[in-house]
Amino acid sequence: MWYAIIGFDHPESLDKRKAARPAHLARLQALQAEGRMRLAGPFPAIDSAEPGPAGFSGSLIVAEFASLDAARAWADADPYVEAGVYARVDVRPFLQVMP
């Protein structure tokens, strides 16, 4: 099943995000290589594709896992969690209707 993983950044976490980004992207690339990635990306903190020092307010990942518990375990092991970028992470089942 597909799951939405929504990470909510701590304020002022941009430097931590930048430092942990390579490891975070490597995990996403592994999901993509397995055909389990639907989409992933950050939420800019301002209305701009290049938010600069404003940074990001969080991230969205939609990926396939065997269960909600498996999706939560994967999310809990994210480098952004370990680095203190995310204040909290929500994991929810996701049903794509469109397109």
Helices and strands as residue ranges (DSSP letters): E 2-9, H 14-33, E 37-44, G 52-54, E 56-64, H 68-76, H 79-82, E 86-94
